[in-house]
Amino acid sequence: MLFLISFLCIALFVLGTPMVLLLAVWVAATSYWIIDYPLMNIGLSSIDSLKNYTFLAVPLFIATGDLLTAGGVSQQLVKFSRALIRSVPGRTAATSVLASGMFCAISGSSAAAAATMGKLMAPEFKRANIPMRRGGATVAAGGILGGLIPPSTIIIIYSLTVNVSPVELNLAAILPGLLILLFIFVVSIMRTREYEPASRSTESYFKEVGASVLGATPAFIAIGLLFVGLYSGLFSPTEAAGVVTIYCALIGLYWVRQFGIRDIPKILMESASVTGIIGPIVVFSIQFQQILSVMEIPDLILVQLVELSSAYGATLTLAVMMGIVLLFGTFMEVIAVILILAPIFAPIATEIGLNGVHWGMIFIIGASIGFISPPHGLNLFITSMTMKIDYGELMFEIVRMIIPILIAWIIVAAFPYISLVFV
């Protein structure tokens, strides 16, 4: 019966059924026919899954990203980034990466970064005569920084799943996030420098940068609020998300004055629509993991991987776990990957001698690569729609952006100091 249920779900997946519906079908059918759980448990578990106080940070950070965009602050970040690196070859692509990093340092959302930068940068790529598929790949790759530049909704969800301090994980993400930003930044320059040679003009450089700093000041204050409040212990992640959301709303209303009070319900409805996608994934992924626990599958995997470590060493076991995370990310939403695999792999990582926070960063980076992994990378779909790029062309182009990210991921895995220096 388990084989039939799983085969049915695989068939539905091949036919294009959304992953959240597949999880729901598998959970309901397995609960009823395999482990004899009352279906009432689905409703009760759903409520308990979403009542977690820390999880409240997720919709708040999503709302922050929408308020930044509605208030015009995102555009100011793009202007500042362009002014700062105006002499660099391939500066349009590099601008999108740098602006994504700063946007993600406030919003914590990968999807929001890809959508925002896609809308803002598409005309810029066209103006610079850069092939749209190449620019789109840069935007999609820069979007994964939303899961890596702290604070991040992905980090918060991981900390909830495996009971690791979200503050420690956010601290651990600082250097890995900057390292991956650097790799994407350099590759974006190499991929587009033939279209935009380096500019040697230094005329009015500091004046232009100074003017752009003034426009981006609200964003810098938001980053400072998050950094000081979160890492000093003044705010919890949820409180930090609430403070910065209110701040961004006030900035839009009374500083830049890009929207009015009547516009706020519309902005929050857009945020709610994204949260409405994340919520069911969280609910059914947690129930999926609970059913696996009842069937003792995590224990079986633990025994097998510990035996593998004893026979061939911890390095091979680590490589196998990283490969599985990467594989799952190619066909499953990132949040589902975290909620399903993190509780299974975290004890294995501890068993083979890895620091829990270091492994958390390895896992989060691998899961975040799923945002741009064909065939079902969320950022690829978002970028394809916002920039009007053929999905097949974008999927082919993104491979060249994934390779340097994989190299950075291996470096983070090989050198724990990068993750643990601030922890």
Residue pairs with C-beta under 8 A, 6 or more apart in sequence:
1 33
1 34
2 30
2 34
5 25
5 26
5 29
5 30
5 33
5 34
6 26
8 25
8 29
9 22
9 25
9 26
12 21
12 22
12 25
13 19
13 22
13 331
19 281
19 331
19 332
19 333
19 336
19 376
20 277
20 280
20 281
20 284
20 333
20 336
23 281
23 284
23 285
23 287
23 288
23 336
24 280
24 284
26 288
27 42
27 284
27 287
27 288
27 291
28 39
28 42
30 291
31 37
31 38
31 39
31 41
31 42
31 287
31 291
32 39
34 291
34 295
35 291
35 294
35 295
37 291
37 294
41 287
42 287
45 283
45 286
45 287
45 290
46 283
46 287
49 282
49 283
49 286
49 287
50 279
50 282
50 283
52 160
53 238
54 156
54 159
54 160
54 166
54 236
54 237
54 238
55 156
55 157
55 160
55 282
56 238
56 241
56 242
57 151
57 153
57 156
57 237
57 238
57 240
57 241
58 153
58 156
58 157
58 275
58 278
59 271
59 272
59 275
60 238
60 241
60 242
60 244
60 245
61 107
61 108
61 109
61 151
61 153
61 241
61 244
61 245
62 107
62 109
62 112
62 153
62 271
62 274
62 275
62 278
63 245
63 267
63 268
63 271
64 106
64 107
64 108
64 222
64 241
64 244
64 245
64 248
65 103
65 106
65 107
65 108
65 109
65 112
65 113
65 116
65 271
66 112
66 267
66 268
66 270
66 271
67 245
67 248
67 249
67 251
67 252
67 267
68 74
68 103
68 106
68 107
68 116
68 219
68 222
68 248
69 112
69 116
70 252
70 258
70 259
70 263
70 267
71 218
71 248
71 251
71 252
71 256
71 258
71 259
72 252
72 256
72 258
73 216
73 218
73 219
73 222
73 248
73 251
73 252
73 256
74 99
74 103
74 116
74 117
74 120
75 120
76 212
76 215
76 216
76 218
76 219
77 99
77 102
77 103
77 216
77 219
78 95
78 96
78 99
78 117
78 120
78 121
78 124
79 212
79 215
79 216
80 99
80 102
80 209
80 212
80 213
80 215
80 216
81 94
81 95
81 96
81 98
81 99
81 102
82 91
82 92
82 95
82 212
83 205
83 208
83 209
83 211
83 212
84 98
84 209
84 212
85 91
85 94
85 95
85 98
86 199
86 205
86 208
87 198
87 199
87 200
87 201
87 202
87 205
88 94
88 189
88 198
89 189
89 192
89 193
89 196
89 197
89 198
90 188
90 189
90 190
90 191
90 192
90 193
90 195
90 196
91 196
91 199
92 121
92 124
92 125
92 127
92 128
92 130
92 135
92 192
92 196
93 125
93 130
93 134
93 135
93 138
93 188
93 189
93 191
93 192
94 185
94 188
94 189
94 192
95 121
95 124
96 117
96 121
96 124
96 135
96 138
96 139
96 142
96 188
97 138
97 141
97 142
97 181
97 184
97 185
97 188
98 181
98 185
99 117
99 120
99 142
100 113
100 117
100 139
100 142
100 143
100 145
100 146
101 142
101 145
101 149
101 177
101 181
102 216
102 219
102 223
103 112
103 113
103 116
103 117
103 219
104 110
104 113
104 145
104 146
104 148
104 149
104 152
105 149
105 150
105 223
105 226
106 219
106 222
106 223
106 226
106 244
106 248
107 113
107 146
108 146
108 149
108 150
108 151
108 152
108 153
108 154
108 155
108 156
108 241
109 146
109 153
109 274
110 143
110 144
110 145
110 146
110 147
110 154
110 334
110 368
110 371
110 378
110 379
111 143
111 146
111 274
111 371
111 378
111 379
111 382
112 146
112 274
113 142
113 143
113 145
113 146
114 139
114 140
114 142
114 143
114 146
114 371
114 378
114 379
114 382
114 383
114 386
115 382
115 386
117 139
117 142
117 143
118 136
118 139
118 382
118 383
118 385
118 386
118 387
119 386
121 135
121 139
121 387
122 132
122 135
122 386
122 387
122 388
125 131
125 132
125 134
125 135
125 136
125 387
126 132
128 192
128 195
128 196
129 195
130 192
130 195
130 196
132 387
132 388
132 389
133 389
133 390
133 393
133 394
133 396
133 397
134 191
134 192
134 397
135 192
135 387
136 383
136 384
136 387
136 389
136 394
136 397
137 191
137 383
137 394
137 397
137 398
137 400
137 401
138 184
138 188
138 191
138 192
138 401
139 383
139 387
140 371
140 372
140 377
140 379
140 380
140 382
140 383
140 394
140 398
140 401
141 184
141 188
141 372
141 379
141 398
141 401
141 402
141 405
142 181
142 184
142 188
143 371
143 372
143 379
143 382
143 383
144 180
144 368
144 369
144 371
144 372
144 379
144 405
145 177
145 180
145 181
145 184
146 152
146 153
146 154
147 153
147 154
147 155
147 334
147 364
147 367
147 368
147 371
148 154
148 173
148 176
148 177
148 180
148 181
148 364
148 365
148 368
149 173
149 177
149 178
149 181
150 169
150 170
150 171
150 173
150 174
150 177
150 230
151 170
151 226
151 230
151 237
151 240
151 241
152 170
152 173
152 364
154 334
154 335
154 338
154 364
154 367
154 368
155 166
155 169
155 170
155 173
155 364
156 166
156 237
157 282
157 335
157 338
157 339
158 164
158 169
158 338
158 342
158 360
158 363
158 364
158 367
159 165
159 166
159 169
159 237
159 360
160 166
161 338
161 339
161 342
161 343
162 342
162 343
162 346
162 356
162 360
164 346
164 356
164 357
164 360
165 357
166 236
166 237
167 230
167 231
167 233
167 237
168 357
168 423
169 357
169 360
169 361
169 364
170 230
170 231
170 237
171 231
171 422
171 423
172 357
172 358
172 360
172 361
172 419
172 420
172 422
172 423
173 361
173 364
173 419
174 422
175 418
175 419
175 421
175 422
176 361
176 365
176 408
176 412
176 418
176 419
179 408
179 411
179 412
179 418
180 365
180 405
180 408
180 409
183 404
183 405
183 407
183 408
184 401
184 404
184 405
186 404
187 400
187 401
187 404
188 401
191 400
191 401
213 220
218 251
218 255
218 256
221 247
222 244
222 247
222 248
222 251
225 240
225 243
225 244
225 247
226 240
226 244
228 234
229 235
229 239
229 240
229 243
230 237
230 240
235 243
249 264
252 258
252 259
253 259
253 260
253 261
259 267
278 335
281 333
281 335
281 336
281 339
282 335
282 339
284 336
285 335
285 336
285 338
285 339
285 340
286 339
288 336
288 339
288 340
289 339
289 340
289 343
289 344
292 298
292 340
292 344
293 343
297 344
298 343
298 344
301 344
301 348
302 344
302 347
302 348
302 351
305 317
305 320
305 321
305 348
305 352
306 317
306 348
306 351
306 352
308 316
308 317
308 320
309 316
309 317
309 351
309 352
314 352
314 353
314 354
317 348
317 352
318 349
318 352
318 354
318 362
318 413
321 345
321 348
321 349
322 362
322 366
322 409
322 413
324 341
324 345
325 337
325 341
325 345
325 363
325 366
325 367
326 366
326 369
326 370
326 373
328 337
328 340
328 341
328 370
329 337
329 366
329 367
329 369
329 370
329 371
329 373
330 370
330 373
330 374
330 375
330 376
330 377
331 375
331 376
332 340
332 370
332 376
333 370
333 378
334 367
334 368
334 370
334 371
334 378
337 367
337 370
338 363
338 364
338 367
341 363
341 367
342 363
345 359
345 363
346 356
346 359
346 360
346 363
349 356
349 359
350 356
350 359
354 362
354 416
355 416
355 419
355 420
357 419
357 420
357 423
358 416
358 419
358 420
361 412
361 419
362 409
362 412
362 413
362 419
365 408
365 409
365 412
366 409
369 402
369 405
369 406
369 409
370 377
370 378
371 377
371 378
371 379
372 379
372 380
372 398
372 401
372 402
373 402
374 380
374 395
374 398
374 399
375 395
377 398
380 391
380 394
380 395
380 398
381 391
383 389
383 394
384 390
384 391
384 394
411 418
412 418
412 419
